[in-house]
Amino acid sequence: METSHKLSKYIPLVDFIGTACGSNFEVILHDVSNPNASVIAVKNGHLSGRKVGDSMTDLALEIMNSREHLKKDFIASYEGHLKSGKTFVSSTYFIKEEQQLLGLLCINYDPSLLKDLNRQVLALMDSFHLLSQTNSSDYSEALDSSIHDISSNIIHHVLSRIPVTPDRMTAREKLEIIGELEKQGVFATKGSVGQTAQVLHLSEPSIYRYLKKVREEQNR
């Protein structure tokens, strides 16, 4: 049975939660088997502009590759944000069978109206980690980034840790970079090899050779 078929029974739940909670709650269902077009259902998508057929977020990719779902059933009350600066209180439930991650059920709450209320209401909002002055979350997610944007951000972030430019890097440093990118799941996305080759000033065949070495070391 295909993963998308297993997830079909959750599609009505997306509409139910979005309708029951109201128009300030965006609900999204992801099929993790297709990162480039993972969104298979959306309710109240006007909040972030996301739609069916859109790709995974940076946090969703991180969850897949870190196997976070093996340690917990959900993560809640972390910050979601758009490029425009708009923020959400976001939560994600892991849909899994026999410890295999099949999908992600995500709820993004838009707190804009609450932010405009008086001090008494703001005191009540302290229960949300995003809005509290004393609490924080370990998670952050870019809701409207494409797979290409996410890969590019990860690649440049990893490169920033090396104090020399790509043309001065040793073969070992390049191998370490490829290893870190592989660990973060970058090469599971379409076009990532070309992106990495361009940034490191290497050919795509060279990236594949480094990647082969990394995977051989991991399997020892």
C-alpha positions as CSV (number, residue, x, y, z in Angstrom):
1,M,0.0,0.0,0.0
2,E,1.4,3.4,-0.9
3,T,2.0,5.9,1.8
4,S,-0.5,8.4,0.2
5,H,-3.2,5.8,0.5
6,K,-2.5,5.2,4.1
7,L,-2.8,8.9,4.7
8,S,-6.0,9.3,2.9
9,K,-8.0,8.6,6.0
10,Y,-6.5,11.7,7.7
11,I,-7.5,14.1,5.0
12,P,-11.1,14.7,6.5
13,L,-9.4,15.4,9.8
14,V,-7.6,18.3,8.2
15,D,-10.9,19.9,7.3
16,F,-12.5,19.0,10.6
17,I,-9.7,20.6,12.7
18,G,-9.5,23.7,10.6
19,T,-13.3,24.2,10.7
20,A,-13.7,23.5,14.4
21,C,-10.8,25.7,15.5
22,G,-11.6,28.6,13.1
23,S,-10.0,30.6,10.4
24,N,-7.0,31.5,12.5
25,F,-5.8,27.9,12.5
26,E,-4.1,26.6,9.4
27,V,-4.0,22.8,9.1
28,I,-1.6,21.0,6.7
29,L,-1.1,17.2,6.0
30,H,2.3,16.2,4.7
31,D,3.2,12.9,2.9
32,V,6.8,12.4,3.9
33,S,7.4,10.0,1.0
34,N,7.4,12.9,-1.5
35,P,9.4,15.8,0.0
36,N,9.2,17.9,-3.2
37,A,5.4,17.9,-3.2
38,S,4.6,16.7,0.3
39,V,1.4,18.8,1.0
40,I,-1.6,16.6,0.3
41,A,-4.3,18.5,2.2
42,V,-4.7,22.1,3.5
43,K,-7.4,24.0,5.5
44,N,-7.2,27.8,5.9
45,G,-4.1,28.0,3.6
46,H,-4.7,31.7,3.3
47,L,-2.8,32.2,6.5
48,S,0.6,31.2,5.0
49,G,-0.3,30.9,1.3
50,R,0.6,27.2,1.3
51,K,-1.3,24.8,-1.0
52,V,-1.6,21.2,-2.1
53,G,1.5,20.2,-4.0
54,D,3.9,22.4,-2.0
55,S,7.1,21.1,-0.6
56,M,8.2,20.3,2.9
57,T,9.6,22.9,5.3
58,D,13.1,23.0,6.7
59,L,11.8,21.6,10.1
60,A,9.9,18.8,8.4
61,L,13.1,17.7,6.6
62,E,15.1,17.9,9.9
63,I,12.5,15.8,11.6
64,M,12.7,13.1,8.9
65,N,16.5,12.9,9.0
66,S,16.9,13.2,12.8
67,R,14.3,10.5,13.3
68,E,12.7,12.7,16.0
69,H,9.5,10.6,15.6
70,L,11.2,7.7,17.3
71,K,11.5,9.6,20.5
72,K,8.1,11.4,20.7
73,D,4.7,11.5,19.2
74,F,4.5,15.3,18.5
75,I,6.2,18.7,19.0
76,A,4.1,21.6,20.1
77,S,4.2,25.4,20.5
78,Y,7.2,26.3,18.5
79,E,7.7,29.3,16.2
80,G,6.7,29.2,12.6
81,H,7.4,32.1,10.3
82,L,7.0,33.5,6.8
83,K,9.6,35.5,4.8
84,S,7.4,38.6,5.4
85,G,8.1,38.3,9.2
86,K,4.6,37.0,10.1
87,T,4.8,34.5,12.9
88,F,2.7,31.5,14.0
89,V,2.4,29.2,17.0
90,S,3.0,25.8,15.3
91,S,2.6,22.2,16.3
92,T,3.3,19.0,14.5
93,Y,1.9,15.5,15.1
94,F,3.8,12.5,13.7
95,I,1.7,10.0,11.8
96,K,3.5,6.6,12.0
97,E,2.9,2.9,11.8
98,E,5.3,0.5,13.5
99,Q,7.7,3.4,14.1
100,Q,7.8,4.2,10.4
101,L,7.0,7.9,9.8
102,L,4.3,8.2,7.1
103,G,3.1,11.8,7.5
104,L,3.0,15.0,9.5
105,L,-0.2,16.7,10.7
106,C,0.7,20.4,11.2
107,I,-1.3,23.2,12.9
108,N,-0.2,26.8,12.5
109,Y,-2.1,29.3,14.7
110,D,-2.1,33.0,13.7
111,P,-2.0,35.0,17.0
112,S,-2.3,38.4,15.3
113,L,-5.7,39.2,16.9
114,L,-4.5,38.2,20.3
115,K,-1.6,40.5,20.0
116,D,-4.0,43.4,19.7
117,L,-5.9,42.7,22.8
118,N,-5.4,44.3,26.2
119,R,-2.9,43.3,28.9
120,Q,-5.3,40.8,30.6
121,V,-5.5,38.8,27.4
122,L,-1.8,39.0,26.9
123,A,-1.2,37.5,30.3
124,L,-3.3,34.5,29.3
125,M,-1.1,34.2,26.1
126,D,1.9,33.5,28.3
127,S,0.9,29.8,28.1
128,F,2.2,29.9,24.5
129,H,5.9,29.5,24.3
130,L,6.2,31.8,21.4
131,L,4.6,34.7,23.2
132,S,6.0,34.2,26.7
133,Q,8.9,36.4,27.9
134,T,10.2,33.6,30.1
135,N,9.8,30.5,27.9
136,S,11.4,29.5,24.6
137,S,11.2,26.6,22.2
138,D,13.9,24.4,20.7
139,Y,12.2,24.5,17.3
140,S,11.9,27.1,14.5
141,E,10.4,26.6,11.1
142,A,10.2,28.5,7.8
143,L,6.7,27.8,6.5
144,D,7.0,29.3,3.0
145,S,10.5,28.3,1.9
146,S,10.9,26.0,-1.2
147,I,13.0,22.9,-1.2
148,H,15.6,24.8,-3.2
149,D,15.7,27.7,-0.6
150,I,15.9,25.2,2.2
151,S,18.8,23.3,0.6
152,S,20.6,26.6,-0.2
153,N,20.2,27.8,3.4
154,I,21.6,24.6,4.9
155,I,24.5,24.5,2.5
156,H,25.5,28.1,3.2
157,H,25.0,27.6,7.0
158,V,27.4,24.5,6.9
159,L,29.9,26.4,4.8
160,S,29.9,29.3,7.3
161,R,31.5,27.0,9.9
162,I,34.7,26.6,7.8
163,P,37.0,29.7,8.2
164,V,38.3,29.4,4.6
165,T,36.8,30.0,1.1
166,P,35.9,26.9,-1.0
167,D,38.9,27.4,-3.3
168,R,41.3,27.1,-0.3
169,M,39.6,24.1,1.3
170,T,41.4,20.8,1.7
171,A,39.9,17.6,0.3
172,R,39.3,16.5,3.9
173,E,37.3,19.8,4.7
174,K,35.2,19.3,1.6
175,L,34.6,15.7,2.6
176,E,33.4,16.9,6.1
177,I,31.1,19.4,4.5
178,I,29.6,16.7,2.2
179,G,29.2,14.5,5.3
180,E,27.4,17.2,7.2
181,L,25.1,17.9,4.3
182,E,24.3,14.2,3.9
183,K,23.6,14.0,7.7
184,Q,21.1,16.9,7.4
185,G,19.3,15.2,4.4
186,V,20.3,17.8,1.8
187,F,21.0,15.3,-0.9
188,A,17.5,13.8,-0.6
189,T,16.2,16.8,-2.5
190,K,16.2,17.4,-6.2
191,G,18.9,19.7,-7.5
192,S,21.0,19.7,-4.3
193,V,24.0,18.1,-5.9
194,G,24.2,20.9,-8.5
195,Q,23.7,23.6,-5.8
196,T,26.5,22.1,-3.7
197,A,28.8,21.8,-6.7
198,Q,28.3,25.4,-7.5
199,V,29.0,26.6,-4.0
200,L,32.1,24.4,-3.5
201,H,33.4,25.2,-7.0
202,L,33.4,21.5,-7.9
203,S,31.9,19.4,-10.7
204,E,28.8,17.3,-10.0
205,P,30.8,14.1,-10.6
206,S,33.2,15.3,-7.8
207,I,30.3,15.8,-5.4
208,Y,29.1,12.3,-6.2
209,R,32.6,10.9,-5.5
210,Y,32.7,12.7,-2.1
211,L,29.2,11.5,-1.3
212,K,30.2,7.9,-2.1
213,K,33.1,8.1,0.3
214,V,30.9,9.6,3.0
215,R,28.3,6.8,2.6
216,E,31.0,4.1,2.6
217,E,32.4,5.5,5.9
218,Q,28.9,5.6,7.4
219,N,28.3,1.9,6.5
220,R,31.6,0.7,8.1
